């Protein structure tokens, strides 16, 4: 397994305002979520500290927190490594995501107004442009923004909080299959927008459930 040397320019030095330990944690979590630091990568404190322009102490604290949250594995006498998700972990997370997203789609169909629908269409336009340009990072970010907007339009605060808890892990699993999902994913998003626009709660639920299940199956096919 390789160590934490990162491509030049992928890690900006941290801005000074705000609690340092929190900013180091957020920076490392973002690098893991986007797979700049891929599963299995050896995380060397001194190297990470150098990339981030900080001392080793906040890096150590961040790695301990990430270990507690399941993003990093601390192995005795070996050090820290980015967690490698099992098939079961991925399946459980993506199955829960399907339940949350399907309910969000139903509520969005019941509650969304014209401004919300227009926002979804704009995000879909941006996502399709990202796919056409083969910009995987932008496609992943826009996909996350699209699903977050559907969740917002649902208007259920508790549902949004639950979805927020799994959002970063969903991005983690989606990133390696984003290119494979490609245009089809955004075609499915268009179908969802149509159902929401028609205020068809049942259709919106079905489309979202099928959409998230496609991603789950694609992930498993990619990993097998």
Order of alpha helices (4+ residues) and beta strands (2+ residues): alpha-beta-alpha-alpha-beta-beta-alpha-alpha-alpha-alpha-alpha-alpha
